[in-house]
Amino acid sequence: MATLEKEFGRIMRRSRKASGITQETLAEIVNISCVYCRQIEHGEHRATWITWLRICSVLQIDISEIQKLLTAE
């Protein structure tokens, strides 16, 4: 079973690519470093809830997807 971080990263990457947004642009919009953005996307770091919400907002990720991940953990 994948970790919460890896699953969120997978959703984030899929949504970011579908939106045509680069990691650099996403990082700038969400107000995080590009390195941190990359770490989140690769499942290497668990972002704060506020950062997750910002990412979800920018990428139009349904928050219920994230809630499912949290309840499965």
VOMAR-509192 format. One record per residue: residue number from 1; chain; x, y, z of N, C-alpha, C, O in turn. Coordinates in pm, whole numbers, plus 32768, in hexadecimal, padded with zeros to 4 digits. Each point is the difference from the previous one (the first is absolute). Layout:
<sites>
<site NUM; 'A'; <X; Y; Z>; <X; Y; Z>; <X; Y; Z>; <X; Y; Z>>;
...
</sites>
This chain:
<sites>
<site 1; 'A'; <8055; 7F89; 8000>; <7FAB; 8077; 8000>; <8059; 807D; 8000>; <8062; 8007; 8049>>;
<site 2; 'A'; <7F7A; 8057; 7F66>; <804D; 807C; 7FF6>; <7FE7; 8058; 807A>; <7F96; 7FF9; 803F>>;
<site 3; 'A'; <80CC; 8058; 7FDF>; <7FF1; 805C; 8070>; <7FA7; 8075; 7FD7>; <7FEA; 8019; 7F8A>>;
<site 4; 'A'; <7FE5; 802D; 80DA>; <7FAF; 8076; 7FE8>; <804D; 8065; 7FAB>; <7FC9; 803A; 7FA3>>;
<site 5; 'A'; <80B6; 7FDA; 807E>; <8050; 8061; 7FB6>; <800D; 7FDA; 7F6D>; <7FF5; 8055; 7FA8>>;
<site 6; 'A'; <8023; 7F2B; 803E>; <800F; 7FD1; 7F76>; <7F7D; 800B; 7FB2>; <7FFF; 8027; 7F8B>>;
<site 7; 'A'; <7F93; 7FB7; 80B6>; <7F7E; 8009; 7FBE>; <7FDC; 8091; 7FE1>; <7FD0; 801E; 7F92>>;
<site 8; 'A'; <8046; 803C; 80CE>; <7FE4; 808D; 7FE6>; <805A; 8031; 7F8E>; <7FD2; 8049; 7FA8>>;
<site 9; 'A'; <80AC; 7F91; 805A>; <805C; 8028; 7F96>; <7FD3; 7FD0; 7F78>; <800B; 8049; 7F9D>>;
<site 10; 'A'; <7FC2; 7F3D; 805D>; <7FCD; 7FC8; 7F82>; <7F8A; 8052; 7FCC>; <7FFA; 8021; 7F8A>>;
<site 11; 'A'; <7FA9; 8000; 80CF>; <7F8B; 8051; 7FDB>; <802E; 808B; 7FD4>; <7FD1; 8036; 7F9B>>;
<site 12; 'A'; <808B; 8003; 80B2>; <8034; 8086; 7FE2>; <8042; 8003; 7F76>; <7FE5; 8059; 7FB0>>;
<site 13; 'A'; <8072; 7F46; 8035>; <8048; 7FFB; 7F81>; <7F9F; 7FF0; 7F8B>; <800A; 8045; 7F9B>>;
<site 14; 'A'; <7F97; 7F5F; 8074>; <7F9E; 7FE9; 7F96>; <7FB0; 807F; 7FE2>; <7FEC; 8024; 7F8C>>;
<site 15; 'A'; <7FE8; 801F; 80DD>; <7FAF; 8079; 7FF0>; <8054; 8074; 7FC8>; <7FD1; 804C; 7FAC>>;
<site 16; 'A'; <80AA; 7FBF; 8083>; <8057; 806B; 7FD0>; <801D; 7FF1; 7F6B>; <7FF9; 8061; 7FB4>>;
<site 17; 'A'; <8026; 7F25; 8023>; <801D; 7FE9; 7F73>; <7F84; 8015; 7FAA>; <800A; 8038; 7F92>>;
<site 18; 'A'; <7F83; 7F9D; 809E>; <7F83; 8014; 7FB6>; <7FE0; 8094; 7FF0>; <7FC1; 8029; 7F9F>>;
<site 19; 'A'; <806A; 8026; 80C3>; <7FE8; 8091; 7FFB>; <8069; 8049; 7FAE>; <7FF0; 8076; 7FE2>>;
<site 20; 'A'; <807C; 7F45; 7FFB>; <806A; 803F; 7FB3>; <8055; 8061; 8051>; <803A; 805D; 7FC9>>;
<site 21; 'A'; <7FCC; 7F8C; 80BA>; <804B; 8057; 805A>; <8084; 7FBC; 8024>; <8002; 7F88; 801D>>;
<site 22; 'A'; <806A; 80C3; 7FE0>; <8081; 7FC9; 8029>; <800A; 8000; 8099>; <7FB5; 8046; 8044>>;
<site 23; 'A'; <80A9; 7F6C; 7FF0>; <8018; 8001; 8090>; <8029; 808B; 802E>; <7FD8; 802D; 806B>>;
<site 24; 'A'; <8078; 8017; 7F44>; <802E; 8086; 8022>; <7F8C; 8063; 800C>; <7FFA; 804F; 805E>>;
<site 25; 'A'; <7FAB; 7FAA; 7F43>; <7F8C; 8059; 8003>; <7FA7; 7FE0; 8077>; <7FD2; 805A; 8045>>;
<site 26; 'A'; <8016; 7F27; 7FD3>; <7FAD; 7FD8; 8071>; <803E; 8030; 8083>; <7FBA; 8036; 8056>>;
<site 27; 'A'; <80C8; 7FB7; 7FB8>; <8045; 802B; 807A>; <7FEF; 8096; 8015>; <7FE8; 802D; 8070>>;
<site 28; 'A'; <8025; 801F; 7F25>; <7FF2; 8091; 8009>; <7F72; 8027; 802A>; <7FEE; 8056; 8056>>;
<site 29; 'A'; <7FAF; 7F6C; 7F6E>; <7F74; 8020; 801F>; <7FDF; 7FDC; 8091>; <7FBC; 804C; 8046>>;
<site 30; 'A'; <8074; 7F3F; 7FE7>; <7FE1; 7FCF; 8087>; <8059; 8041; 806A>; <7FE7; 7FF6; 8078>>;
<site 31; 'A'; <8081; 804E; 7F59>; <805D; 8046; 8059>; <8055; 7F9F; 8053>; <800E; 800E; 8079>>;
<site 32; 'A'; <802A; 7F8E; 7F3F>; <805F; 7FA4; 803C>; <8078; 7FF8; 7FA3>; <7FF9; 802C; 7F8D>>;
<site 33; 'A'; <8075; 7F9C; 80A3>; <8075; 7FF3; 7FA9>; <7FE9; 7F92; 7F9A>; <7FB0; 7FA5; 8016>>;
<site 34; 'A'; <8097; 8065; 7F7D>; <7FF7; 7F9A; 7F97>; <802F; 7F79; 8035>; <7FC8; 7F98; 7FDE>>;
<site 35; 'A'; <809F; 806A; 8074>; <8035; 7F84; 803A>; <7F95; 7FBE; 8057>; <7FEB; 7F87; 7FF7>>;
<site 36; 'A'; <7FD2; 80C8; 805D>; <7F96; 7FCC; 8058>; <7F8D; 7FC8; 7FAD>; <7FC8; 7F97; 8020>>;
<site 37; 'A'; <8014; 80B0; 7F76>; <7F96; 7FD3; 7FA6>; <8024; 7F78; 7FC5>; <7FAC; 7FA6; 7FFB>>;
<site 38; 'A'; <80CF; 804C; 7FD7>; <8030; 7F83; 7FC6>; <7FFD; 7F8F; 8068>; <7FD9; 7F8F; 7FE1>>;
<site 39; 'A'; <8050; 8091; 809B>; <8001; 7F9B; 806A>; <7F72; 7FD1; 801F>; <7FEA; 7F88; 8015>>;
<site 40; 'A'; <7FB8; 80D2; 7FED>; <7F74; 7FDC; 8018>; <7FCF; 7FA5; 7F8F>; <7FC3; 7F98; 8018>>;
<site 41; 'A'; <8059; 8091; 7F6E>; <7FD1; 7FB4; 7F8C>; <803D; 7F74; 7FF8>; <7FC1; 7FA3; 7FCF>>;
<site 42; 'A'; <80B9; 804D; 8062>; <8041; 7F7D; 7FFE>; <7FE5; 7FAF; 807F>; <8038; 7F94; 8011>>;
<site 43; 'A'; <7F74; 80A1; 8046>; <7FDC; 7FB7; 8079>; <806E; 7FFB; 8067>; <8000; 7FAA; 8058>>;
<site 44; 'A'; <805E; 80B2; 7F9E>; <8071; 8003; 805D>; <7FE7; 8058; 807A>; <804E; 7FFE; 805F>>;
<site 45; 'A'; <7F47; 804E; 7F9E>; <7FE5; 805C; 806E>; <7F69; 8010; 800E>; <7FB9; 800C; 7F9C>>;
<site 46; 'A'; <8017; 7FF4; 80DD>; <7F72; 8018; 8018>; <7FED; 8095; 8017>; <8035; 8039; 805F>>;
<site 47; 'A'; <7F7F; 8004; 7F4A>; <7FE5; 808F; 8009>; <7FA0; 801C; 8073>; <7FBC; 7FA6; 8031>>;
<site 48; 'A'; <803F; 80D7; 7FF7>; <7F9D; 8028; 8064>; <7F76; 7FFC; 7FBF>; <7FF3; 8003; 7F85>>;
<site 49; 'A'; <7FA8; 7FF7; 80CE>; <7F77; 7FFE; 7FCE>; <7FE2; 807D; 7FAC>; <7FBE; 7FF7; 7F99>>;
<site 50; 'A'; <8073; 807B; 8092>; <7FE9; 807D; 7FB6>; <8041; 7FF9; 7F76>; <7FC5; 802C; 7F9E>>;
<site 51; 'A'; <80B3; 7F9D; 805B>; <8042; 7FF3; 7F7E>; <7FB3; 7FA0; 7FA8>; <7FF0; 8018; 7F88>>;
<site 52; 'A'; <7FE0; 7F7B; 80B1>; <7FAE; 7FA2; 7FB2>; <7F84; 8047; 7FC9>; <7FDC; 7FEE; 7F8C>>;
<site 53; 'A'; <7FE4; 8061; 80C7>; <7F88; 8047; 7FD3>; <8020; 8061; 7F8F>; <7FB4; 800C; 7FA1>>;
<site 54; 'A'; <80BB; 8039; 806B>; <8029; 805D; 7F95>; <801B; 7FB5; 7F7E>; <7FD5; 802A; 7F95>>;
<site 55; 'A'; <8073; 7F67; 8076>; <801D; 7FB0; 7F89>; <7F7E; 7FCD; 7FC1>; <7FEE; 8008; 7F87>>;
<site 56; 'A'; <7FBA; 7FC4; 80CC>; <7F7F; 7FCE; 7FCF>; <7FB0; 806E; 7FBC>; <7FC1; 7FE9; 7F99>>;
<site 57; 'A'; <8041; 808E; 809F>; <7FB8; 8070; 7FC7>; <8037; 8025; 7F77>; <7FB3; 8011; 7FA1>>;
<site 58; 'A'; <80D0; 7FFB; 8054>; <803F; 8026; 7F82>; <7FEA; 7F95; 7F95>; <7FE2; 8020; 7F8D>>;
<site 59; 'A'; <802B; 7F63; 809A>; <7FF5; 7F91; 7F9F>; <7F72; 7FCA; 7FF2>; <7FE8; 7FA2; 7FB5>>;
<site 60; 'A'; <7FBC; 809A; 8094>; <7F73; 7FD7; 7FFE>; <7FEF; 7F6C; 8020>; <7FB7; 7FB7; 7FBD>>;
<site 61; 'A'; <808F; 8020; 80AC>; <7FF4; 7F78; 8033>; <7F8D; 7FFD; 8062>; <7FF8; 8054; 805A>>;
<site 62; 'A'; <7FAE; 7F4E; 7F94>; <7F8F; 7FF1; 805A>; <8034; 7FD7; 8089>; <8042; 7F99; 800E>>;
<site 63; 'A'; <7FA0; 80B7; 8056>; <8033; 7FE7; 8087>; <7FD1; 7F79; 8036>; <803F; 7FC8; 805A>>;
<site 64; 'A'; <7F54; 8002; 7F70>; <7FD0; 7F7E; 802E>; <8066; 7F91; 7FDE>; <8006; 7F9B; 8046>>;
<site 65; 'A'; <804A; 8078; 7F4F>; <8069; 7FA0; 7FE0>; <8067; 7FFA; 8071>; <8031; 7F95; 8024>>;
<site 66; 'A'; <7FEE; 80DF; 8013>; <8062; 8009; 806C>; <7FC6; 7FC8; 8081>; <8046; 7FBD; 804C>>;
<site 67; 'A'; <7F3B; 805E; 7FCD>; <7FBE; 7FCC; 8076>; <7FFE; 7F67; 7FFF>; <800F; 7FC1; 8068>>;
<site 68; 'A'; <7FE0; 8005; 7F23>; <8003; 7F6E; 7FF3>; <8089; 7FCA; 8026>; <800B; 7F98; 8041>>;
<site 69; 'A'; <805E; 80AF; 7F95>; <8088; 7FD6; 8022>; <8016; 8006; 8097>; <803E; 7FA7; 803A>>;
<site 70; 'A'; <7F8E; 80C2; 8005>; <8012; 8012; 8090>; <7FB6; 7F96; 804F>; <8034; 7FCF; 8065>>;
<site 71; 'A'; <7F56; 800B; 7F71>; <7FB4; 7F9C; 804A>; <8037; 7F74; 7FE9>; <7FED; 7FA6; 8053>>;
<site 72; 'A'; <8059; 8047; 7F3C>; <803C; 7F7C; 7FE3>; <8081; 7FEA; 804A>; <802F; 7F8F; 800C>>;
<site 73; 'A'; <800D; 80DD; 8027>; <8082; 7FF6; 8042>; <7FF6; 7FBB; 8087>; <8065; 7FEF; 8044>>;
</sites>
